[in-house]
């Protein structure tokens, strides 16, 4: 009797996974990458992609062969943005951070056990790190935004992720060992801001500060990324202070602590 609801839920889960994978990059993804990343068979992936395209949720780029997000996603996003005016709230902080530091500034949101980059503001410094852009996802505890958010989760939530850390961190587990992550989380709680010393990509550093919701939970993060010499130790305190000031500003606008 319960077989059909389970099957239906499985289809929804597969569709959601494919949409997330396609949405990681503006240029989309080829079929072979979608098959590899989703763990589904090629016929299943192709069938789901075709169905999503027929509904306008995906498009197939004939020039590149990639599958990209379709026009219906844009319409849904426009409606959702009216309900969650995060760009209107976060964009001024991103601009101030980029202008004052010269680094690229980002605003990320927590989605389950991941962070997703929502907004970006380029800094004036001519050499940049291209690790982060809109749509990029990282496991919580990986990169500066994910570390800033995870550091202020309840202890039991943190331990749940750390108990199965290699599986959670996936491809990032080698550099982000459990010991390294625990040390980073402790340092973030102590200072209020996170530092990612090139753990995602050698030479590409980042710093982040959590933004809290009305219940005091970390739901978003501001971050700065750039090359290693721009994040030397004697500059970190000043960058951290700027990040925390802007994170607090957004937190207050969202009805969080400190109002």
Secondary structure, DSSP 8 states (H G I E B T S, - for coil): --HHHHHHHHHHHHHHHHHHHHTTSTT-B-HHHHHHHH---HHHHHHHHHHHHHTTSEEE-TTT--EEE-HHHHHHHHHHHHHS-HHHHHHHHHHHHHHHHSSEEEEEEEETTEEEEEEEE--S-SS---S--TT-EEETTSHHHHHHHHTTS-HHHHHHHHHTHHHHHGGGTTTS-HHHHHHHHHHHHHHSSEEEEEEEETTEEEEEEEEE-TTS-EEEEEEEEEEGGGG-HHHHHHHHHHHHHHHHHHHHHTT-TT-
